[in-house]
Amino acid sequence: MRRDHAEAVAEDAAGEVHEHDRGLSHDLPVLARRRMIRLMAGASLIPLVGCTTEDDETSAAASSRGSGGSASSSSSAECATIPDETAGPFPGDGSNGVNVLKESGVVRSDITGSFGDSAGGTAEGVPLTLTLTVVDAASGCGTPKKGAAVYLWHCDREGNYSLYSEGVTDENYLRGVQETDEEGQVTFRSVFPGCYAGRWPHIHFEVYGSLADATAATAITNTSQLAFPEDVCDTVYATDGYEASVRNLSGLSLETDGIFSDGHDQQLATVTGGVREGYTATLTVPV
């Protein structure tokens, strides 16, 4: 049985219990939806002539999904929709209290600092540039979703979520919205997220049909999460400011994480770069 996801109740080194989830009952509907989607996909998707097999795709999954180039980078005709995941208890989209999506300034590419009437703080950490390429799953990942919108958010270096966590409730950094371009892409400048107790390092995102839908916080089409490779996390967490992440990551793996344990191939970003110059992460998001 999978444990509650990492926005779940977890214990830190001092034994203090933190609420990072709404419990297993909240996650079970998500699991059921994901399994139904995969069953439906397996029954209805038909390979196209000239495309690689599913086994070929598995061996090249990281590079093809995370190329950050045009939507045609996918090498498999069996283009499954990005797995549906819980938004967790800190979405900031109005579904759990505060709604940052209706605030002026949320549409931006640089999400490192707070905006509007917030405290004006800036999240510190190793620089990260993230590009998501949103594509039409029904087209075999061959058609970019121009004019869609992505709302993206994640925790800071200390594992805290702006708007919710103690000490940063007046901040709204590490949250932003962008409209996809002609190639279906959005690019955010941020910092590498920390690892808090109970969850593999990740980033949340929601896909909307349009920018108007996103800024009205209505009609979400897809909600998912992005995972980071272990070797990159190890390197980043060896730098100043990420000390707690070293301890938290040591007891985790992608295979035991409450969200990614049932499959993470479509959600594992391709990451390049280094600590000094910063990292670039890419992921293709079929919707």
N, C-alpha and C positions, 0 to 999 in steps of 0.2 A: 504494500500500500504506500502510495506516495505521501510524504508528509506535507503539511500546509506549506504554501509557497513562501518565499523569503520575505515577502512583505508580511511574514507570519510571526507568531510569538517566538522570540529567540532569547537566549541568555548570553550576556556578555561575560567577560572574564571575572567580574566581581560578583556574578550571580544575579544581577538585576534583570528583571524580566521586562522586555520591551514589546509593545504591540505593533507588529508589522503585517497583520493579516486580519481577516474577518473570520477565519476558521475554515475547516474542511468543507463545511456545508456550503460555503460561498464558492469554493473551487470546484465542487462536483459537477455543477452545470457546465462549467467551462470544459472540464474533461469530457463530458458527454458530447458536447458540441464538437469538440476536436475529433473525437473518434468517429462521429457520424459523418463529418466532412471528409475524413480520410476514406471511410467505407464508400461514400458516394463517389469520391474521386477515383478510387480503384475500379468502380463498376462502370464509369461513364467515359473516362478519358481514353482516347484512341491514339496510339503512336502514329506520327506522320512519317512518310517516306523520307529517307535521307537523314534522319535524326538518330542520335545515339541511343543506346538502350539505357534502362534505369541503372544497371550495374555500371555502365560507363559514366553516367552522371554522378553516381556516388563517389567514384574515385576522383572526380574533378569538381566536386560540389563547392568547395570553398572558393576556388578561383572564378568559377562561372557565375555564382550567385553574387559574389562580392566585388566584381570587377569595377563597379562604379562608372562603367562606360554606358553605351546605349543599351536599350532593352534587348537587342538582338544578341547580347552576350550569353544568354542562356543556351545550353547545349542539349536540353531535353524537351521533347514534345509534351511529356507529362508534367505540365507546369501546374503544380498544386498551389492553391491559395495559401498565403502565409498563415501559419497556425494561429488560431485565436487564443489569446491569453487574457487573464484578468488584468485590469488596470491598477489593481491594488488599492490601498486606502489613501493614497496621496496624489490623485490625478489632477486636481486643480481645474477640472472641467465642469464643475457644478454638480457632479454626481455624488460627491462627498463633501459638502460644505462649500468652500470658497470656489469662485469661478474666475480664473485669470484670463480666459479666452475672450471675454467681453471688454477687457481693459485696453485702452489705447496704448499702442507700443508693443503688443505681444507679437505682431508680425515682424520678424527680424531674423537675421542670420547669425549674429553674434549673441549668444545667450549667456555669456559668462557673468554679466552684471545684472543687477535689478533695474527695473524701469518704473516710470510713473511715480506714484506717491509712496512707493516702498522705501525702505531704509537707505537704499543706494549702495549696498554692499556688492563686492565682487568675489566670485568663487575662485579660490586658488587651486593650483594643481598643474600637472603635466598637460600641455596643450593637446587638444584633440579636435580634428576636423572630420566631421561625419557626413557622408553623402549617401542618401537613400534614393534608389531608382525604383519608382512605382510603375508597374507594368500590368497589362491586362492578362490575367491568368487564362481566360477563355481563348486568347489568341496564341497560346503556347508561349507566353512571355515575349512575344514578338512586337507588341504594340505598346508604346509608352502611354501613360495616363497623364496627358497634358491637362493642366488646369485643375487637377486635384489639389488637396492640401494635406499637410502633415503637421500634427502637433506632437512635439517631442519633449520629454522631461526625464530627469534622472537625479540621483542623489549627489551630494558634493563629496569632497575628499574625505570628510569625516563620517560619511554615511548618512548625512541629514538631508531631508527634503524641505526645500523652501516652502513657505506658507503653512507648514504643518509641524516640523520638528522644533523642539524647545531651543530657543536662542535665534531661530531664523524664521519665525512666523511673520515677521514684517518684511521679509525678503521674498522676491519672486524670481531669483536667478535660476539658471539651468532649466528654463522653460521658454518655448518659442514656437511660432507657427510660420510656415512658408508655403507658398503655392508652387506646384511643380512646373518646370519649364517644358520646352518642346520635347526634351528627351525624358520627361517624366521624373526629373531629378530635383532634389532639394539638398542644400548643403548648410550645415550648422557648424559654427565655431564654438567650441566648448572646452572643458577640461575633462581628463580621464576620471570617471567616477570611482569612488572608493568601494570597498567591500564591507558590508555590514553583516552582523551575525545571522547565519541561516540562509543567505542568498548568494548565488554566484553573481559576479559583477555583470550588470545589465543596464540597458536603457529602455524605457517605455516609449511607445509611440501609438498614435491614433491616426487613421487615414479617413479623410472626409472627401465627399464628392466635389467640393468647391471651397474656395477661400471663404465665401459668404457663409457656408454651412459651418466651417470651423470657428469663425469668429462669433457665430450665433450659438455655438456649442450644441448643434443639432445634427441629426442624421450621420452618426459615425458609421462608416462602412466596415472598418477593420480595426481591431485593437490587438497589439502584439508586443513582443519584447525582443531585443537584440542582445546576444551574448558575445563575450570577448574571449579570445584564445588564452589558454593558461600561461604560455610562455611570456606573452606580452604583459599580462597581469603581474607576473613575478618580477619582471624588470621594472615596471612602473612602481610597484609597491616597495621596492628597495630604496626609493628616493624619500627625501624629507617630507614629512606631512602625512604619509600613508602608513605610518607604523601600525595603527590598529588594523588596517587591511591585511597585513601579513598574518597576524594571528587568526583573523576571521576566515581568510582563504584557506588556511592550512587544514581545516577540517571539512572542506567542501570539494566537490567535483561536479562536472557537468552531468555525470551519470546519476548523482544522488540529489541534485538540486530539485526542489519541489516543482519547478516549472519546466526545466529543460530535460529532466530525466526520461521523459517519454518520447524524446526525439528533438534534436537541436540543429540538424543539418541545414535547414532553411533559415535558421536564425543566427548562425555563427558568422560574425563579420570577418571580412578579410582586412587585416591591419598591417600597415607598413610604417616605417619611420623609426624614430628613436626618442629617447628622453630629452636630449638637447634640442633637437629641431621640432619635436612634437610628433604626434602620430596622426595617420590618416586611416579612417575606417570606412568601409563600403559594404553595402548590402542591397541586393535586389529584393523588392517587396511585391510579389504578385498578389493582386486583389481582384 
